[in-house]
Amino acid sequence: MANVVLKNISKNFGKKEILKNIDIEINDGEFVVLVGASGCGKSTLLRMIAGLEAVTSGDIFIGDKLVNNVAPKDRDIAMVFQNYALYPHLSVKDNIALGLRVRNVAKCEIQRRITRAVEILKLEDYVDSKPKELSGGQRQRVALARAIVREPKVFLMDEPLSNLDAKLRSEMRSEIKKLHKKLKTTFIYVTHDQTEALTMGDRIVVLNQGLIQQIDTPYNIYNHPKNVFVATFMGANPMNIAKAEIKNEIMVMGNISMSLNSMPVSIKNKENILVGVRPENVVAEGNPLYPFNIIKFSAKVIFEENLGAYKNVYFKVGDSEFCSTVNAQIPTGSEIKFSINPKDLLFFDVETNEPLYKTANFGI
């Protein structure tokens, strides 16, 4: 096992700068997720750690070793790709063993490692099968087993679940987390899926346009985003954001208004701010969650999404579209009364998009 340290990493392809001044310290045995939209540089960053891409500037350390000029095979890492990259003519056992045989590992040691890997990933019944006889989830388990037998210091995973259907993705998320707990090895995992990032990572690195936006725990990423991008990118439903005007210590946001008497000067002195609230914190009036001191307003539902266990309903707040997660059957066109607990509001600067204050404090 080993820690991984990235110091001032930048990457250019020709004149195009893909990554800019990346600094990350990943602890020994930690599960860190790199997340961002397509083109943000997350896979390029992973490939530089693996040695598959050269660093334009900066240093990469695995353990105490500077690895900028170390070949991928000598970095003591194992990588799992989006495509399984299995040899179709080889059995599961031979696919898992191939890398060890190339390295001239002793036969008895190869067998020991294969036995351990297939037990961990529940592949005992498939060791003689060919890849075409396996499901997508089973093939991905084989790819993981092939990485496990390397017994590397660091596991690198580049969107390994993106080819699976929703049910299999959910199952494999659990399998990979269980695997991490068993192996206690450093995992660096790339995904564009916010749910994967929030459910799997000990810490999350949020990237946008080659820059780190925030490095933090899933809880803090979701509840205390460092800027509007993180707030609206992370989560199954993005945070609602709307522009508000402040006059005489009254905040007005569309047809919503509230007193700012107890708010800090950093907010009250602003003429315009951005206000954020998560969809699950915009509730239909009558919900006993907020029995007093709540913000109440009415809105007409302009669109609805039925997601089975709950429904997203959309409506306008000023010029912004808001989403509320509800359990009730609310049809499009309905005029609904909603409530928000002031403690669930976040406030951002209009120009910097950074937080003005972590949460409203109304003594609730």
N, C-alpha and C positions, 0 to 999 in steps of 0.2 A: 504494500500500500504506500501511497505517497500523496503529498499535497501538490497542487499545481498553482504556479504564480505567473501571471501575465503582467509585464511591466511596460507601459507606454507603447502598446502594440498598435501599429498602423499597417494598412494594406492598400496598395494601389494596383490597379490593372491599367497599365498605360498612364494616362493623365487622370483617370477616374479614381477618386479616393473611396474605397469601400468601407474601411474601418479607420476610426480616428482616436488615437490616444486611449486605448483600452487598458484599464488597470483592474485586475481581478485577482483575489487571493482565495483559492479553494482549499478548504481544510482536508486533511487526511481522513478518508472514510465518509466524506460529505457527498450528498446527492444534490447537484446544482443543475438547474434547468436554464438554458438559454432560449428565450422566447422573443418573438417579434414577427412582423409581417414579412411576406416574401420580399427578398431583396435587401433586407436590413443588415446582412452580413453575418448572421449567426452560423450558418453552415461553413462559410469561409473561415470563421474563427475556429471552429472545431477542426477543420482540415489543417489549419496551421499548427494546432496543438498536436495533431497526428503526424505532422511532417509531410503531408501531401501537398501543401502550399507553402511557399517561402514567405518569410516575414519581410515586409518592406523596411520597417524599423521597429525597435523595441526588442525585448528579451522574453523568452519562455523558459520557465524552470519546471522540471518534473522532479519532485524531491529537492535535493540540493544541486541538481545537475542542470546546467545551461544546455538546452537541446536545440538551439537555433540551427546548428549545422550537423545534427545527429540524424542519421537515416531513420525512416519510420520503423524499420524492423528492429532497431536498437533502442527504441524509446520505452520499451516495456509497457506498451499499451495494446488494447484490443478494441477494434472498432466494429460496430454493428450498423449496417447501412439500411436505407429505406427499402431497397430491393434485397432479397435474401441472399443472392449471389451463391446459390447452391449448385453443385455439379449434378446435372440430371442423371448421369449414368452411374453415379456412386450411391451407395446406401447411406442411410442416416449415420451409421457408425463410421463409415469411411469419410464422409463429409466432415464430421467432427474431428477425426483423427488426422486429416491430411496435413494441416499446418504443423502438427507435432512431428510427423514423419519427415517433412521437409527439413526440420531442424535437427533430425537424427536423435530424437528423444528415444530412450530405451523402450522396448515393447511392453515390458511390465509396467512402466510408468505411464505409458499411453493408455493402457487398459485401466489402470487405477483412476486416471483423470476422467476417462470416458464414463466409467461406472458412476463416479460421483456426479458428473454433469447431468447424465440422463436421469438419475434419481432425483436431483433437485428440480429438474424441469419436467418430470413425469413422462419421459420418452421411452421407458423400458420396453413397451410393447411395439415400438416402431423402429428399433435399431437396424433391422434388416430391410426396411421399406425404402423405396426410392422417393425422391421429392414429389413426383407427380401423383403419388398415392396419398399425400398429406394435404390437410386443409391449410389455409393461410396462417392460422394461429400456430399450427404444428410446425410449419416451415420456419416461422419466426423463432419458435423455441429451439429449433435446430441451429439457427444462426446464433442465438444466444449461447447455446451449449458449445459451439465452436469457439466463441470468445472466452467462455469460462475456462476451458481446458488450457488456455494459454497461461492462466493464473497471473494476469498482468497486474501492474501497480494501479492502472487507471483504465476504466471502461469509458469509451466514447460512443455515443449513440446518436445517429443522425436521422431524425424522424422515423424511427423504426416501425411505428404503428400506422403510418399514413395510408398504407395499402389495405388495411383491414376494415371490415364493416364496423358500425358503431358498437354492437354488442361485443365483438371480439376485441376492439380497442379497450373497452372498459375492463374486460377480463385480463388482458395483457398488461394494463396499467398496474393492476393488483399483483400480477405475477412478477413484474419487474421490481416493484417495491419490496416484495417478499424476498426476491433474489438479492437485492441490495442489503437487506437486514441480515441475511444468511452469510453473505460474503464479506460484509463490512469493508468493502473496497470503495475507492473514490469513483463516483459516477458523474459524467458530464453529458447532459442529455439535451438535444436540440429539438424544438417543436415550434410550430406556429399556432398550436392549439392551446388556448388559454386554460381550458379545463385540465388538460394534461399537466400544464405547468403548476397550477394551483394545487392539484391533488398529489403530485409526485415529488416535488422539490422540497428539500430542506431550506434552500434559498433559491430565489429566482433572479436572473439577470434579464431585465427588459431592455431590448435594443430597438432603436429607431434611426434609420438613415445613417448607420455606421457609428452611432453614439450610444453610450450607456445612459439610459434614463433613470434607472433605479436598480439597486441590488439590495434585496431584503427578504424577509420571511414571507411566505404566502399571506399570512394574516396582515402584515403591514402593507404589502403591495396592494391588497384589496381594500383595506380600511383606511390606510394613510398614504395614498399615492403622492409621489413627489411633484407631479405636474398633471396637467389636463390630459396629455397623451396617455399616461399610465392609467389614469382614472377611466378613460373611455375605451382603452384597449383591453384591459384585464377584466375578466368576468364573462359568464355566459351571456349576460346582457350588459352592454356598456352603461357606465354611469350617465344619468341625465345631467346635462349642462345647459344653463340658460344665463343670459346676461340680465343683470339687475341694476336698477338705479337707486341711489341713496340720497335722500333729502330730508333734512330735519330729523335725522336718526330713524327714519322709516325706510325700509327696503321694499321696493316695488318690483315685482317680476311677473309681467303679464297681469293676470287678475289676482295674483297672490301678493299680500303685503304683510309685513311683520315689523314690530318694534325692535330696534337694535340697542335699547337702553343698557343692557348688560354686556354688550359686546366690547372687545378691546378697541383702542383708538385706531389700530392698524386697519380696521374695517370701517369704522364710523367716519374716518377722514376721507374715504374714497367717494368719488362721485359715481363710478361704475365698477362693478365687480362681476365675476362669474360665480354662479352658485351651482353646486353639484349635489345630487342625491341618488342613491341606488334605487333601481326599480322596486325591489322588495320592500323598501322603506316608504313607498308611496302606496298607502292602503285605502281601501274603500271605507268610507265613514261608517261607523258602527262596529268596526273591528275593536275589540276590547283591549288591544295592545297599547293604545294611547288614550287613557281615560281622561287626561286633563292637560291643559297648557299646550294644545296642539294648533298647528296651522291648518285651517279648513278652506277649501275652495271647490268650485264646481268646474267640470270640463266635459266636452262632448267627445265621445269615443269615435275616432276616425278610421281605426283599423284594429283588428284583433288577430292574435295567433293562438290557436288551441294546441297546447303541448302535452295534453294528456293529464298529468297530475296538476297542472296549473295553466293559466292563460295569461299571455301578455296583451295588454290593451294600450293603445297609443292615442295621444291627444296633444293639443297645442297648449304651451305655456308661453305667452308672448309670441315671438318668432321661432321658438324652438319646439321640436317634437319631443314629448316625454313618453316614457314607458312605465307602466305599473304592472307588477306581477300579482295576480289575483286568483282566488279559487272560485269565485262566483261566475255564473254564466251571464256575461255582460255583452249584449249584441252591439254591433257597429251602429252608430247614430244615437246611442243612449246618452242622456245627460246624467253624469254620475258625480256624487260628492266624494272627494278624497281628503285624506288627512296625512300630515307629515309631522313627525316629532322634530322640533328644532335641533335636538342633539344629533340628528342624522344628517344635517347639512354640512357640506364642506365649502370653503370659500377660496377662490383663486384670483390672483391679479390678472387683469385684462391683458396687460402687455407681456408679462413674463410667463403667464400660465402656471405660476408656482403658488403653493398654498399661502393664504394670508393668516390663517389660524386653523388649528387642527379640527376643532369642533366647536359648535356653539355651546355656551354654558349658561343655561337658564335655570340652574338649580333644581332640575327635575330629578 
